[in-house]
Amino acid sequence: MAQAAKRAETARSERASAARGANSAQRQALARRTAEVAEAAVVDEGRRGRGVTVNPSGRFEPTRRIEEDDGWGGLDAPAPLRTEVILEKPRTIITRNDSPDISFDRSINPYRGCEHGCVYCFARPTHAYMGLSPGLDFEAKLFAKAGAAELLERELSSPSYQCKTIAIGSNTDPYQPIEKTHRVMRSILEVLARANHPVGIVTKSHLVTRDIDILAPMARLGLVKVALSVTTLDRGLARSMEPRAATPERRLDAIRELSEAGVPTSVMVAPIIPGLNDAEIETILTRAHAMGAREAGYILLRLPHELKDMFSEWLLSRHPGKLRKVLSLIRSTRGGDLSDPTFGRRMVGEGPYAWMIGRRFETAAAKAGFARAKLKLRTDLFTSPRKGAVQLKLF
């Protein structure tokens, strides 16, 4: 309680300082939001290990839920927020896309929702399609795709299937903590390995090293590459932004272990948050290259749908003194808004600040020694995993 009160008091003082120079209406609005954060500080203390502090209704819901203290202390002691895993039985496992600004046309997401709880995650709004909140529900009510391996075998065995690289981790992390017990990702890798099918993986988890026994033989055939997302090297900031993801050092260590095992490894500085972690671009690239990463990429933060308010709430509660600067810089890269879904701009933004970020990244990557050309994975080794079984069904 004392810690919560102290943080609330710090928020009030820092917001007051940041509000100097603003007009009267802005000062009143900031004062109201600071008071709300102070009142919610106790609730936040009861949700340690979670990214966001709110659980707003999804945008498709007919009603909106708002937590309100009725004066009886109902918000003083919230029940512990436990992770719930729901087994989902999808009809298909490979998702197709025709987006012109990404390098793959198919992907697999072993899980819906993500226990890592990254406050900036652009996938949060997708939980609204499940009738759940993009807030705390996204990181506590998860869906594991049961029977994913069998579905994948069936889809890869289709006579009309044409082999191209499958991306895994483009939406939610395939190596989030529940993978330790559900092992959906490992079962998918086993199918891909048997079929000699190329795969590109993106993760924040050191757990990916568990599957080196599968990844290393695939790498020798030119069938796999792994990207580790490193957002910051500041342990405190990482714990606040990505509460259940691996620490920055563990991610760098995963790059080292994979590289030493012969698995092509890259680093994603993603997302770059203007005014918060953009000062670390050069350091992250230098450290990652030293660990063995040979490709690098970045994504500039965007805040679609419900994520706009949730990220702003997090900034106000965790970094109130940076709220105005960060949001202003994001808007400067998004045409005055906090998000821009336009193909070609959604990943890198636009405007002078976004241009500067891009040039800094390119310069730092070249100086560190990263390759400009991206490794292309082989597709000519693909063999249908159930070729024999499919032929027998004809009789």
C-alpha positions in Angstrom: 0.0 0.0 0.0 2.8 2.4 0.9 4.5 1.7 -2.4 1.3 2.4 -4.3 0.7 5.6 -2.4 4.3 6.7 -3.1 3.9 6.0 -6.8 0.7 7.9 -6.9 2.3 10.9 -5.2 5.2 10.7 -7.7 2.8 10.6 -10.6 1.0 13.7 -9.2 4.2 15.7 -8.8 5.7 14.7 -12.2 2.5 15.4 -14.0 2.2 18.8 -12.4 5.7 19.6 -13.7 5.0 18.4 -17.2 1.7 20.4 -17.2 3.5 23.8 -16.8 3.1 25.9 -19.8 -0.1 24.1 -21.0 -3.3 26.1 -21.3 -6.0 26.0 -18.6 -8.1 23.3 -20.4 -5.1 21.0 -20.8 -4.1 21.5 -17.2 -7.5 20.6 -16.0 -7.6 17.5 -18.2 -4.2 16.4 -17.0 -5.2 16.9 -13.4 -8.3 14.7 -13.8 -6.2 11.9 -15.4 -3.6 12.2 -12.7 -6.3 11.9 -10.0 -7.7 8.8 -11.7 -4.2 7.2 -11.9 -3.7 7.9 -8.2 -7.0 6.3 -7.3 -6.2 3.3 -9.5 -2.7 2.9 -8.0 -3.8 0.4 -5.4 -5.5 -1.7 -8.0 -2.3 -1.7 -10.0 -0.4 -3.0 -7.0 -2.6 -6.1 -7.0 -1.8 -6.9 -10.6 2.0 -7.2 -10.6 3.4 -9.1 -13.5 0.8 -7.8 -15.9 1.4 -5.2 -18.6 -1.6 -3.0 -18.7 -3.6 -1.8 -15.7 -7.0 -1.7 -17.4 -9.4 -4.2 -19.0 -11.7 -2.1 -21.3 -14.5 -3.6 -23.3 -13.7 -4.7 -26.9 -14.8 -2.3 -29.6 -17.4 -4.8 -30.8 -19.2 -5.1 -27.5 -22.7 -3.5 -27.1 -21.8 -2.3 -23.6 -18.7 -0.9 -21.9 -17.3 -1.9 -18.6 -15.8 0.7 -16.3 -14.2 -0.1 -12.9 -15.6 2.3 -10.3 -15.1 2.4 -6.5 -18.5 2.6 -4.9 -17.1 3.8 -1.6 -16.9 0.4 0.0 -13.3 -0.3 -0.8 -14.2 -2.7 -3.6 -11.1 -1.7 -5.6 -8.7 -2.0 -2.7 -8.0 -5.8 -2.9 -8.6 -7.2 -6.4 -8.6 -10.9 -6.8 -5.3 -12.3 -8.2 -5.4 -12.3 -12.0 -4.6 -15.9 -13.0 -3.8 -17.1 -16.4 -6.6 -19.1 -18.0 -5.9 -21.3 -21.0 -8.7 -22.3 -23.3 -8.2 -25.1 -25.8 -9.3 -24.0 -29.3 -10.1 -26.4 -32.1 -9.6 -24.4 -35.3 -10.6 -25.7 -38.7 -7.4 -24.5 -40.4 -4.0 -23.6 -39.0 -2.3 -21.7 -41.9 -3.4 -18.1 -42.2 -3.0 -16.4 -45.6 -2.4 -12.8 -46.3 -1.8 -10.6 -49.4 -0.2 -7.6 -47.6 2.3 -6.0 -50.0 4.6 -4.7 -47.3 5.6 -7.9 -45.6 7.8 -10.7 -47.0 5.5 -13.7 -46.4 2.1 -14.7 -47.5 1.3 -17.3 -44.9 1.7 -17.6 -41.1 0.8 -19.8 -38.1 -0.2 -18.5 -34.7 -0.1 -21.4 -32.2 -1.8 -19.2 -29.5 -4.3 -16.4 -29.3 -3.4 -13.8 -26.7 0.0 -13.5 -25.1 1.1 -14.0 -21.5 4.1 -11.8 -22.1 1.8 -8.8 -21.5 3.7 -6.3 -23.7 1.9 -3.0 -23.3 2.6 -1.9 -26.9 1.5 -5.1 -28.6 -0.4 -4.3 -31.9 -2.0 -7.8 -31.6 -4.0 -6.7 -28.5 -7.0 -5.4 -30.5 -7.5 -8.9 -32.1 -8.8 -10.2 -28.7 -11.9 -8.1 -29.4 -12.9 -10.7 -32.1 -13.2 -13.3 -29.3 -15.6 -11.1 -27.3 -12.8 -10.3 -24.8 -10.8 -7.2 -23.7 -7.6 -6.2 -25.5 -6.4 -5.2 -22.0 -5.9 -7.7 -19.1 -7.9 -10.4 -20.9 -5.4 -10.4 -23.8 -2.6 -11.5 -21.4 -4.6 -13.6 -19.0 -7.3 -15.4 -21.1 -5.3 -17.3 -23.7 -6.2 -19.8 -26.4 -4.1 -22.8 -27.3 -4.7 -24.4 -30.7 -5.2 -28.0 -29.9 -4.5 -30.5 -32.7 -2.4 -27.9 -34.6 0.2 -30.4 -35.8 -2.5 -32.7 -37.3 -4.1 -29.8 -39.0 -0.8 -28.7 -40.4 0.0 -32.2 -41.7 -3.4 -32.2 -43.5 -2.9 -28.8 -45.1 0.7 -29.5 -46.2 -0.5 -32.8 -47.7 -3.1 -31.2 -50.0 -2.2 -31.9 -53.6 -2.7 -28.2 -54.4 -0.3 -27.0 -51.7 2.7 -24.9 -52.9 5.6 -24.5 -50.5 6.6 -21.1 -49.4 8.2 -19.9 -46.1 5.7 -20.0 -43.1 6.1 -17.2 -40.6 5.5 -18.0 -36.9 5.4 -15.3 -34.3 4.1 -12.4 -36.5 1.1 -11.9 -34.2 1.6 -13.5 -30.8 4.7 -15.1 -29.4 4.9 -18.9 -30.1 7.3 -19.3 -27.1 5.2 -17.5 -24.5 5.3 -19.2 -21.0 2.3 -21.6 -21.7 4.4 -23.2 -24.5 6.4 -24.9 -21.7 3.4 -27.2 -20.9 1.2 -27.1 -24.1 4.1 -27.5 -26.6 2.0 -26.5 -29.6 4.9 -24.7 -31.2 7.2 -27.8 -30.8 4.6 -30.1 -32.4 4.3 -27.7 -35.4 8.1 -27.6 -35.8 8.2 -31.4 -35.8 5.8 -31.5 -38.7 7.7 -28.8 -40.6 11.0 -30.6 -40.0 9.6 -33.9 -41.4 8.3 -32.2 -44.5 11.5 -30.1 -45.0 9.4 -27.0 -45.0 11.0 -23.6 -44.5 10.0 -21.5 -41.5 10.8 -18.1 -40.1 10.3 -17.5 -36.3 10.0 -14.3 -34.3 10.1 -14.4 -30.5 11.1 -12.6 -27.3 11.7 -15.9 -25.4 14.8 -17.8 -24.4 12.5 -20.9 -24.6 13.3 -21.1 -28.3 16.6 -22.6 -27.4 14.8 -25.7 -26.1 14.1 -26.6 -29.7 17.6 -26.4 -31.0 17.5 -30.1 -31.5 15.0 -29.5 -34.3 16.2 -26.1 -35.5 19.9 -27.0 -36.0 19.3 -29.9 -38.4 16.7 -27.7 -40.3 19.3 -24.9 -40.4 21.9 -27.1 -42.0 19.4 -27.6 -44.9 18.6 -23.9 -45.2 15.1 -24.3 -43.8 14.9 -22.0 -40.8 15.9 -18.6 -39.4 15.0 -17.1 -36.0 14.6 -13.4 -35.0 14.8 -12.3 -31.4 12.9 -9.1 -30.6 15.0 -6.8 -28.3 13.1 -3.7 -27.4 15.4 -2.3 -24.7 18.5 -3.3 -22.7 17.1 -1.5 -19.6 15.9 -4.2 -17.2 13.6 -1.8 -15.4 11.9 -0.6 -18.6 11.7 -4.1 -19.9 10.0 -5.4 -16.8 7.5 -2.6 -17.0 6.8 -2.9 -20.7 7.1 -6.6 -21.1 6.5 -8.1 -17.7 6.5 -11.8 -18.5 8.9 -11.8 -21.5 12.6 -12.9 -21.1 15.0 -10.3 -19.8 17.1 -8.4 -22.4 20.2 -10.4 -21.4 18.3 -13.7 -21.8 17.3 -12.7 -25.3 20.8 -11.8 -26.3 21.9 -15.1 -24.8 19.3 -16.9 -27.0 20.9 -15.2 -30.0 24.3 -16.5 -29.0 23.1 -20.1 -28.3 21.2 -20.3 -31.6 24.1 -18.8 -33.6 26.6 -21.2 -32.0 24.3 -24.1 -33.0 24.4 -22.9 -36.6 20.9 -21.4 -36.7 20.8 -18.1 -38.7 19.7 -15.4 -36.3 18.6 -11.9 -36.6 17.5 -9.1 -34.2 14.4 -7.0 -34.3 14.5 -3.7 -32.6 10.8 -3.6 -32.2 8.9 -1.6 -31.6 10.9 1.6 -31.5 9.0 4.0 -29.3 10.0 7.6 -29.9 11.2 9.4 -26.8 11.3 6.2 -24.8 13.7 3.6 -26.2 14.9 5.1 -29.5 18.2 6.2 -27.8 19.1 2.5 -27.6 19.1 1.6 -31.3 22.9 1.6 -31.7 23.6 -0.2 -28.5 21.1 -3.0 -29.2 22.4 -3.6 -32.7 26.0 -3.6 -31.5 25.3 -6.1 -28.7 23.1 -8.4 -30.9 25.8 -8.5 -33.6 28.4 -9.5 -31.0 26.2 -12.4 -30.0 25.9 -13.7 -33.5 22.9 -12.0 -35.1 23.6 -11.3 -38.8 20.4 -9.6 -39.9 18.5 -6.8 -38.3 15.2 -5.0 -38.7 13.0 -2.6 -36.9 9.3 -1.5 -36.6 8.1 1.9 -35.4 5.4 1.9 -32.8 1.8 2.3 -33.9 -1.2 2.2 -31.6 -4.4 0.9 -33.4 -7.9 0.8 -31.9 -8.1 0.2 -28.1 -4.3 0.2 -27.8 -4.2 4.0 -28.0 -5.9 4.5 -24.7 -4.3 1.6 -23.0 -0.7 2.7 -23.9 -1.5 6.2 -22.8 -2.8 4.9 -19.5 0.4 2.9 -19.0 2.6 6.0 -19.9 0.6 8.1 -17.4 1.0 5.6 -14.6 4.6 4.5 -15.3 6.3 7.4 -17.0 4.1 10.5 -16.5 6.9 12.9 -17.2 7.3 11.5 -20.7 3.6 11.2 -21.6 3.3 14.4 -23.7 6.7 14.0 -25.4 6.2 10.3 -26.4 2.6 10.8 -27.7 3.6 14.0 -29.6 6.5 12.2 -31.3 4.3 9.2 -32.2 1.8 11.6 -33.8 4.5 13.3 -35.7 5.3 9.9 -37.4 1.7 8.9 -38.0 0.2 12.0 -39.7 -1.1 13.5 -36.5 -2.7 10.3 -35.3 -1.3 7.5 -33.1 -1.7 4.8 -35.8 -1.6 4.6 -39.5 -2.6 1.2 -41.1 -1.5 2.2 -44.6 0.7 -0.4 -46.4 4.2 0.8 -46.7 3.9 3.3 -43.9 2.5 1.2 -41.0 5.9 -0.3 -40.2 8.2 2.7 -40.5 6.0 5.8 -40.2 6.4 9.0 -42.1 7.7 12.5 -41.5 11.1 13.9 -40.4 11.3 12.0 -37.1 10.5 8.7 -38.7 13.0 9.4 -41.5 15.7 10.1 -38.9 15.0 6.9 -37.1 15.3 5.0 -40.4 18.6 6.6 -41.2 20.0 6.0 -37.7 19.0 2.4 -37.9 20.6 1.9 -41.4 23.8 3.6 -40.3 24.1 1.7 -37.1 23.4 -1.7 -38.7 26.0 -1.1 -41.4 28.6 0.0 -38.8 27.9 -3.1 -36.7 28.4 -5.3 -39.7 24.9 -6.6 -40.4 24.2 -8.0 -43.8 22.0 -6.0 -46.1 20.6 -8.9 -48.1 18.1 -11.2 -46.3 18.7 -14.9 -46.2 16.3 -16.8 -48.5 15.2 -20.2 -47.2 15.0 -23.2 -49.5 11.6 -24.5 -50.8 12.9 -27.2 -53.2 13.3 -29.8 -50.4 9.7 -29.9 -49.5 8.0 -33.3 -49.2 4.4 -33.8 -48.4 4.3 -35.2 -44.8 1.5 -37.7 -45.6 2.1 -38.4 -49.2 1.8 -42.1 -48.8 -1.3 -41.9 -46.6 -3.0 -39.5 -49.1 -2.4 -41.9 -52.0 -3.9 -44.8 -50.1 -7.1 -42.9 -49.6 -7.7 -43.2 -53.3 -8.4 -46.9 -53.0 
